[in-house]
């Protein structure tokens, strides 16, 4: 709407500058080549009407979009989120439920709840099966354990019996050897005593015919020689009996006492000499300085006797000179070492790791039980508290080395 106005404020206002009124806004422009000015007025209601008409389509689209978004969110919540949360809680609570109770849900979620319930039922059935199998397995293990314990007890009893038989067999062989060895000095003593008796009878007859200085001197010489012979033979017998008695007492009692190691070696030499002599084996005992020990002489003697018996049985074949050397010494303030070495056939290298195993022998059925060296190993590492090693070279010989404490462990 165009209108004319008098010269006034529009003519004094800067061109293009907005002016504010209570009812709206206005501005002026100078028309070229004319004294006229163009005044443009915009009311508040007109501006609002223009703005509203401009943003109305966008408001309508925003409202529709918001409504659609709310619908989608609600649909997602009730159709997916809420059932999914219920399914998660249902699965979490399943292990604690004694009876499985499925919540009411839509058909499309029914499959997943049924699947979770079935999986839980399968798991419980599987656990029950495993528990049943475990009970059966425990029962079988208990039965097998009892059976194995009984078998082990029977095996241990048999092993103890075999060990005792081995010891008795060795003792029987020792008794036979000692008896044979005693037969010589005692027989010689009896023979000399018979000679003395005959000499006394002759001397009585000579006295009746007349005693001379020559007859008296001959009688005294013969009597002195006979007495010396009897004394030597009886001392030999007494030494054998003493050694055998000490060995027998030590082996039967397993008593701990103080002793000198060379005494044990001497008793061993005297006791085993009949067996060694029978097999033409020379026992060489090196000079051993005094070695005081507080230990078990019986088990120690048994160890050495078993080693010598093993040497007699296994070491030699066609050697013309059969020698066994025993050396003993104190290697420190607390330890002693005993070495038994022979010049026999030696041991095959693949057998060295097995010789201390129970029942292992290369002479099964030929006098070997496989227990001799096993007993040796158990005694040395057990009651004597030491260790034993073996070195051997085929065709050269074998050396057993025993290292034991001077004071046996309690």
ABEGO torsion letter per residue (X at the ends): XBBBBBBBAAAABBBGBBBBBAAEBBBBBBBBGBABBBBBBBBAAAAAAAAAAAAAAAAAAAAAAAAAAAAAAAAAAAAAAAAAAAAAAAAAAAAABABBBBBBBBAAAAAAAAAAAAAAAAAAAAAAAAAAAAAAAAAAAAAAAAAAAAAAAAAAAAAAAAAAAAAAAAAAAAAAAAAAAAAAAAAAAAAAAAAAAAAAAAAAAAAAAEBBAAAAAAAAAAAAAAAAAAAAAAAAAAAAAAAAAAAAAAAAAGBBBBBBAAAAAAAAAAAAAAAAAAAGBBBBBBBBBBBBBBBBAAAAAAAAAAAAAAAAAAABBABABBBBBBBBBBABAABBBBBBBBABAEBBAAAAAAAABBGBBAABGAGBAGAAAAAAAAAAABAAGBBBBBBBBBGAEBBBBBBBBABBBX
